[in-house]
Amino acid sequence: MPDRAKILLVDDREENLIALEAILSSLDLIPVRAKSGEEALKALLGTEFALILLDVRMPGMDGFETAAHIKRRERTRNIPIIFLTVVDSAPDYAFRSYAAGAVDYLTKPFDPWVLRAKVAVFVELYNMNRRMAEQAAMLRERLSAELPPGEADEQATVLPELSKRLAAVEKELARVTELAHKNDVPGLVGPISDLTSRLNHLRAGFDALT
């Protein structure tokens, strides 16, 4: 059983962090708090996150500056960011959010159902990427192995299992793609396209093995 996905919640106000945790409590994930941009960057040093929910207005390092640091780091640049800010923010906040690398942008007070649905899609995509990496590693191992005749039975057992896992990932990808369209998450177009391409290559490699 893989570890549950972690979500980084960045907001300087305790009540906002509590509200976010309550909204996401029904999802199978682990929320991690950060009360400043500096705390967020420290948390990112040693932990892998599926998504970052980042408040724009914070004292000191604001959300835009924090996002700039995240995107400059090789290890964290591909973590999706959803910006959160109040409804009366400057009119250019949406543009600045996307320019800073955000995949989405929500204004407070936001609909809890909308936020939960969007987060759920990103967590699903993150988990799929992890499963894809596992299947790819298994397939590479089978492709590179020079099996003695006595291990033919082992391969005959492994390949059907791998085929079953690939089929499950393909089905899950179709479901996530539908969810992304349904919940209007334009920032997922690129990641889903990349994942589809990788899955197609993985399937082609498997077909060549069988």
N, C-alpha and C positions, 0 to 999 in steps of 0.2 A: 504494500500500500504506500504510494508516494506521499510525501509531506504535503499538507494543505498549503495552498497558495497564500502568500502574504501580501497585504495591501498597506501602503504607507499613507497615513492620514496626517496632513500637515496643516495646522491651524493654531494661531496663538491664543485662542479662546477655549477654555476648558469645556464650556457648555456646548460649543460646536463639535468638539471631538466626541463628547458623550452622545450627541444627537446622531453623528455619523455612525458610531458603533452600534447604536440602537437600530438604525435603518438597515445596516448590513448584517445584523445578527442572525438572520434566517439563511444566509449564504454560507457555504462550506469554505470559509477562508479565515485567516488570522489577521486582524487589524493591528497595526503597529503605529503608535502615536509619535508625533514630533511637533513641538510647540514653537518651532522657529525654522527658518531656512538652514541655519547652521546645524541644528539637531537632525534635520532631514538628511543633510549631506553626510553626517557622521553615521547615521543608520544605514545609508546606502553603501558604506565602505565594506561592511561584513555580512550583509543580508541580501538575498535575491528577492525582488518584489515583482509581482505580476502587474501592478498598477500603482500610480500615485495620484491621490486626490489632494490638490494643492490650492490652498487659499491664496488669493492674489494680494489682499491687503494685510500685510504683517509689518510690525515695527522692525527697523533694522533692514535685514535682507528680505525684500518682498518676494512675491511669487515669481515674477518675471526674472529677477536676478537668480533666484534659486534654480529655476528651470534652465537658465543659461549655463549654470555650473553643471547641472545634471547632463545636459546634452553635449558638453565638452568632454566628458569622461567617456573613454572607450567602453568601460564596463557597464555604464548606466544609460548610454545615449538612446538605446532602443526601448527603454521602459516607457510605456504609454503614460501620458499625463492628462488628467482632466482638471481644468481650472475651475475654481469655485469663487464667486464674488457676489457682492450685494447688487440688487437690481438698479440702484441709482449710481453705479459706477460710470466713469467717463465713457463716452460713446465709442472710443477707439479701443476699449479693453478687449473686445472680441477679436479685433484684428491683431492686436498685440499678443493675445493668447496663442492664436494659430501661428503667428510669426515666431513665437518663442518655442514652438514645437509641440504644442498641445494637440491631442487628438480630438478633444471635445471641450465644451465650455458651458457651464451651467450657472445661472444666477440664483442667489438666495432671495427669498425662500424658494427652494426648489421642490418639485414633487418627489416625495420619497420613492414612489413606485418607479418613476423614470430613472432616478439615480441608481436604484437597486438593479433595474433591468440592464442598464448600461454596464454597470460593474460586473454583473453576472456574465455578460458576453465576453468581456475582456478576460475574466477568470477562466472561462471555458476555452478561449483561444490559447491562453498560457498553458493550461493543462494539456491541451492537444499538442502543443509544441514539445512539451516534455515527453509525452508518449511517443511522438514522432521520433525524437532523438533516441529513445530506447529501442524502437523498432529498427531504426537505421543502423544502430550499433550491432544489433543482433544479425541483421542482414549482411552487413560488412563482414562480420565474423564467419558467417556461413559461406560467403563468396570467397573469402581468402583461405579458408581451411582446405587442406588437402587430406580428405578423410580416407583412412585405410578401409579396405573392403568390409572389415568387421563392424564399421560404424555406420554402415548404410541404413540400418534399422533406426539409429538415432536420428539421422537426417530425415527419414521418412516420418518420424514423429514430430520433429521441430517445424518442418515446413508447413504442414496443415495448421499448426498453432499460430505461426507467423501470418499466414494468409487470413486466419480468423481475426487476428488483431488489426491487420491492415484494413480489413473490411469494416471493422468497428470504427476506426479512425475516419475512414471515408464517409461513413454514415454520420458521424459526429460533425465533420466539417460541413456537410450539407445543412445540418441543423443550425450550426453557428452562423453560417452565411445567411440563412433565412432570418435568424434573430437579429443580426446586424442591420439588415434592411428594415425589418419591422420596427426596431427601436431607433432608427435614424442615427447610426453611428458612422459618419463618413470617414472617420479616422481609421476604420478597420479595413477599408478597401485594399490598401497596400499590403498589410500583414496577411489578410486572407488570400490575396493573390499569390503572395510568396509561399504561403503554406500549401496552397493548391499545387503549385509548381513542384515543390519538394515532395509532396505526396505522390504526384504523378511519376517523378523520377524513381521514387522508392518502389512503386508498383511495377514499373518497367524492369527494375533490377530484380525484383522477386520473380517476375514472369520469365526472365532470362535464366533464373536458377532452376525453375521447375520444368 
